[in-house]
Amino acid sequence: MRHVYLIELKYLKRSEDSPAQRQKVITEAQAQLARYRQDARVREVLGPATLHPLILVYSNWELVYWEEVAATMPATIRPDSAAL
């Protein structure tokens, strides 16, 4: 079985990083991944593969949040305490 990863990468400058800003970019990333999943071109390329939509949020060089979005979107966002 093939596995395919859709990765939505978000970057925050350290001076812009806050819980509210993180939540904003996570919500944007979830919406973008949902659009990718609905795109006929993406579905055609994926074929029968297992899809793993991922969100990565960086603040400066540090990974501050990651999530593998559930198959049904929108997914529940993990609280910051569960972030890396």
N, C-alpha and C positions, 0 to 999 in steps of 0.2 A: 504494500500500500504506500502510495506517495504522500508526502507531507509538504505542504506549501505554507510559507510564512508571509503575511502582509504586515509590514512594520511601519508604524506611524511614529516618527521621531519628532519630539518637540524640544526646543532649546529656550532656556530663560537665562538672561544675563543675571549674574549674582545680585546686582542692584535692583532687579525687577522681581526677584523670587520672593513670593509670599504665599501663604496658604490659599488665599483667594485667587491669585494668579495661576497657581498650580491647578486648582480646580477648573479654572477657565480653559487652560490648554488641554487638560484631560478630557473635558467635555467636547472640545473642538476635535480632538483626536478620535474620540468615539464616533462622532458624526462623520468624519472623513472615512473611517474604516467602514462604516455602514454604507456610504456612497460607493466605495470600492467594491464591496460585496454585491451591490445591486447592479453594477456595470456589466453589461452583456459581454464586453471584451474580456474583462477579468474572468468571468465565469467560464468563458470559452477556453481560455488559456489554462485555467485550473483543472478542468475536466473532472474526473472522479477522485481527485486528491482530497485529503483531509486538510482543512484550512485552519491555520493558527494565527488569528489577528493579534498583534502585539502592539502595546503602547510603551514607548520609552520616553521619559522626561529627564533632561539634563539641566542642571544649574551649573553654569560655567563648565567645568570638565567632569563634574560629579553626577553619576546616575542617582537621581533622587526619588524616582518612581518608576515602577514597571508593572504591567498587567497583561495577562493573556485574556483577551475579551472572550466571554462565553459565546457559544454558537448562536444564541438568541440575543440580538441587540435591541435596545441599549442594555449594557451589562451594569451590574451594581459596581460602583466605584469603591475600591478598597480605601479605607481611611489612611491618612498619612502615617499612622503608627505602623501600618503594615508595609510601608514603602521601605526601600533600601536606605 
